[in-house]
Amino acid sequence: MVVPIGYVQGDATAPQAAGPKLIAHICNDLGGWGKGFVVAVSKRWAEPERDYRAWHRGRAGNDFGLGAVRVVQVRGDTWVANMIGQHGMRAGSKGPPIRYEAVGACLDALGGHAQRLGASVHMPRIGTGLAGGRWERIEPLIIERLSARDVPVTVYDLA
């Protein structure tokens, strides 16, 4: 059974759910952090940014790159998933920075983390802001990689 995606007005950094929660967002593969949804994440918790920057600094010896995910615990029942699904930070000759294949790989890994933690997933409309992606392409990936695995997903639109 496919669990439908829930859509709500609100702030994805303040998930509206009981139990374990995973907040997911898209990061770039250049180590840049400071615009878009990450600003709200950093205002609430220091750990996700600190972990992302250290992960990027150590990239020669770790898995940092497109399709990779790091899950950082920020409270007893809440984690933030830094997902590398954006190549660079600006649109160029190859189009917008979003990389749908990488987003799919990230969502696969995220599904495993969510199942292991027994967590629901909470996110803004990932990949559609600075990454330049189209929701019509991202939503089916969420359904296929999370909802079809019975992982509850809530998408937040700021009021």
Order of alpha helices (4+ residues) and beta strands (2+ residues): beta-beta-alpha-alpha-beta-beta-alpha-beta-alpha-beta
